[in-house]
Amino acid sequence: MADIAGAPMVVRVAQRVAHSGAQEVVVACDSPLIAQACAAHGVRAVLTREDHASGTDRLAEAADSLGLPEDAILVNVQGDEPLIAPKLPAACAALLQRTPQIPMATCAHAITESAEIFNPNVVKVVLDAQGRALYFSRAPIPWQRDAYTAGSGGWTMQGQPPHPVYRHIGLYAYRHRFLRDYAKLAPAPLEQAEALEQLRVLWHGHSIAVHVTEQAPGPGVDTLADLERVRAMWLER
């Protein structure tokens, strides 16, 4: 419910996603206050149970309540990404459409700043040769032994690493039928250790396709400092 230029952050996210070409934008939430705030700004909201373990579990309930077809593609944009580029949800959905054998897709961007690599609030993803996710972590992966140096202020990167380090961008595309399967999967130990819901998918043997974008994503909001930065950037748009 944090305010950004006169509207709640979740409303700002919905407004950005509305420019992606999506057929409909819906906020899935467990709070009547959030639903009321969305309605006040013309954004549709669906109330879900309060006990979901992750946002994907919440989306699965919301998708069922909307009566969507089994082959519908849904894109989940997290409510702390008010500066998400509108073209990213469309690119993520298009990737899933091109890969019918894969049930889920997401996005990533190459990191160039040393501070982001070592920041646990910046989630990293490692890809295989086909552009599928091997692992997501808050740790600096892949660990590039000869490019990182430990100093009194922590770890730093010397020049550019020999292998790209990708920042995971917090949006996912799913087929509706897979969402139903996901909701039945037991939470994974690695998911709980890293607090990253997408690890449940990998843990249970499913693949995640990754769209790598050259456009740097806007900052997400994980801290009060992030919120102040986003507020300033929103006014500068």
C-alpha positions in Angstrom: 0.0 0.0 0.0 3.0 2.3 -0.2 2.2 5.5 -2.0 3.8 6.4 -5.3 2.7 9.8 -6.7 -0.8 9.6 -5.2 -1.6 5.9 -5.8 -0.7 2.6 -4.0 2.3 0.8 -5.5 0.3 -2.2 -6.5 -2.0 0.1 -8.6 1.1 1.6 -10.2 2.3 -1.9 -11.2 -1.1 -2.7 -12.7 -1.1 0.5 -14.6 2.3 -0.3 -16.1 1.2 -3.8 -17.0 -1.9 -2.5 -18.7 0.4 -1.1 -21.4 1.8 -4.6 -22.2 -1.1 -5.7 -24.5 -2.6 -8.0 -21.9 -6.2 -8.9 -22.5 -7.0 -8.1 -18.8 -5.1 -7.0 -15.7 -6.2 -8.3 -12.3 -4.7 -7.9 -8.9 -4.8 -11.1 -6.8 -4.7 -10.2 -3.1 -5.8 -11.4 0.4 -6.6 -8.0 1.8 -10.0 -6.2 1.4 -8.1 -2.9 1.9 -5.9 -3.6 -1.1 -8.9 -4.7 -3.2 -10.8 -1.5 -2.2 -7.7 0.7 -3.1 -7.5 -1.0 -6.5 -11.2 -0.5 -7.1 -10.9 3.2 -6.2 -8.3 3.5 -9.1 -10.3 1.4 -11.6 -8.2 -1.7 -11.2 -9.9 -5.1 -10.9 -9.0 -7.2 -7.9 -9.7 -10.8 -6.8 -9.7 -11.7 -3.1 -8.0 -15.0 -2.2 -7.3 -16.9 0.9 -4.7 -15.5 3.4 -2.7 -18.8 3.9 -1.0 -19.1 0.5 2.7 -20.0 0.7 3.6 -17.9 -2.3 2.3 -15.5 -4.9 2.1 -18.3 -7.4 -0.2 -20.3 -5.1 -2.4 -17.1 -4.8 -2.4 -16.7 -8.6 -3.6 -20.3 -9.0 -6.6 -19.7 -6.8 -7.3 -16.4 -8.6 -7.1 -18.0 -12.1 -9.6 -20.7 -11.1 -12.0 -18.1 -9.7 -11.8 -16.2 -13.0 -12.9 -19.3 -15.0 -10.0 -19.1 -17.4 -9.4 -21.9 -20.0 -6.8 -24.6 -19.4 -4.5 -23.3 -22.1 -4.7 -19.6 -21.1 -1.3 -18.0 -20.4 -1.1 -15.9 -17.3 1.7 -13.5 -16.4 2.4 -12.9 -12.8 4.0 -9.5 -12.1 5.0 -9.0 -8.5 3.5 -6.0 -6.7 6.9 -4.5 -5.8 7.9 -3.8 -9.5 6.2 -0.4 -10.2 8.8 0.4 -12.9 8.4 -2.8 -14.8 8.9 -2.3 -18.6 5.5 -3.0 -20.2 7.1 -5.0 -23.0 8.5 -7.6 -20.6 5.2 -9.3 -19.7 4.5 -9.6 -23.4 7.9 -11.0 -24.2 7.6 -13.6 -21.4 4.2 -14.7 -22.6 5.5 -15.0 -26.2 8.4 -17.1 -25.0 6.0 -19.5 -23.4 3.8 -19.7 -26.5 6.9 -20.6 -28.5 7.9 -23.4 -26.1 4.8 -25.6 -25.6 6.9 -28.3 -23.9 7.8 -25.9 -21.1 5.2 -24.9 -18.5 6.7 -21.7 -17.2 8.8 -18.7 -18.3 10.5 -15.7 -16.7 12.9 -12.9 -17.5 16.5 -11.9 -16.7 19.0 -9.2 -17.5 22.8 -9.2 -17.4 24.3 -7.4 -14.3 27.1 -5.0 -14.8 27.4 -3.5 -11.3 29.5 -5.3 -8.7 27.2 -4.2 -5.9 24.2 -5.9 -7.5 26.0 -9.2 -7.8 26.7 -9.4 -4.1 23.3 -7.9 -3.0 21.1 -10.7 -1.6 18.0 -8.7 -2.5 19.0 -9.0 -6.2 18.1 -12.6 -7.2 20.5 -14.2 -9.7 19.7 -17.0 -12.2 22.1 -19.4 -14.0 21.0 -20.6 -17.5 21.7 -23.8 -19.5 22.6 -23.9 -23.2 18.9 -23.8 -24.2 18.2 -20.7 -22.1 16.4 -22.6 -19.3 17.0 -21.9 -15.7 19.4 -24.2 -13.8 19.1 -22.4 -10.5 18.0 -19.2 -8.8 19.8 -17.8 -5.8 20.3 -14.7 -3.6 24.0 -15.6 -3.6 26.4 -14.5 -6.4 26.0 -17.3 -8.9 27.9 -18.5 -10.9 30.8 -18.0 -8.5 33.6 -16.6 -10.7 36.7 -17.5 -8.8 39.2 -15.3 -10.7 37.0 -12.3 -11.1 36.0 -11.6 -7.4 38.2 -10.2 -4.7 37.6 -10.0 -1.0 38.5 -6.8 0.8 37.8 -5.0 4.1 34.4 -3.8 2.6 33.4 -7.2 1.3 33.6 -8.8 -2.1 34.1 -6.8 -5.3 34.4 -7.6 -9.0 37.5 -6.9 -11.0 36.5 -5.7 -14.4 33.7 -7.7 -16.1 33.3 -11.3 -15.2 34.1 -13.9 -17.9 30.6 -15.3 -17.7 27.5 -13.2 -17.6 25.7 -12.8 -14.3 22.0 -12.5 -14.7 19.6 -10.7 -12.5 16.2 -12.4 -12.3 13.3 -10.1 -13.1 10.3 -10.7 -10.9 7.7 -11.8 -13.4 6.5 -15.2 -14.5 4.3 -16.6 -17.3 2.4 -19.9 -16.8 -0.2 -22.0 -18.5 -3.3 -22.2 -16.4 -3.2 -26.0 -16.3 0.4 -25.9 -14.9 -0.7 -23.4 -12.2 -3.2 -26.0 -10.9 -0.3 -28.6 -10.8 2.0 -26.1 -9.0 -0.6 -25.5 -6.3 -0.5 -29.3 -5.5 3.3 -29.5 -5.3 4.9 -29.6 -1.8 7.0 -26.6 -0.9 10.7 -27.4 -1.6 13.5 -27.1 1.0 15.5 -24.9 -1.3 12.5 -22.7 -1.9 12.2 -22.2 1.8 15.9 -21.7 2.3 16.2 -19.0 -0.4 12.7 -17.6 0.0 12.3 -18.0 -3.8 9.0 -19.6 -4.9 10.3 -20.5 -8.4 12.7 -23.1 -6.9 9.7 -25.3 -6.2 9.3 -25.7 -9.9 12.9 -26.8 -10.5 12.9 -29.0 -7.4 10.0 -31.0 -8.7 11.7 -31.5 -12.1 9.9 -28.9 -14.3 11.7 -26.5 -16.6 11.6 -22.7 -16.7 12.4 -20.9 -19.9 14.2 -17.5 -19.5 13.8 -14.5 -21.7 17.0 -12.4 -21.5 16.3 -8.7 -22.1 18.9 -6.1 -23.0 16.8 -3.4 -21.4 17.8 -2.8 -17.8 14.8 -3.3 -15.5 13.6 -0.6 -13.3 14.4 -1.2 -9.6 12.1 -3.3 -7.5 11.1 -2.2 -4.0 12.6 -4.3 -1.2 13.6 -1.6 1.2 12.6 2.0 2.2 15.6 3.3 0.3 14.3 1.5 -2.8 10.9 3.1 -2.3 12.3 6.6 -2.2 14.4 5.9 -5.3 11.4 4.6 -7.2 9.2 7.6 -6.1 11.9 10.0 -7.5 12.2 8.0 -10.7 8.4 7.9 -11.2 8.2 11.7 -11.0 11.0 12.0 -13.5 9.2 9.8 -16.1 
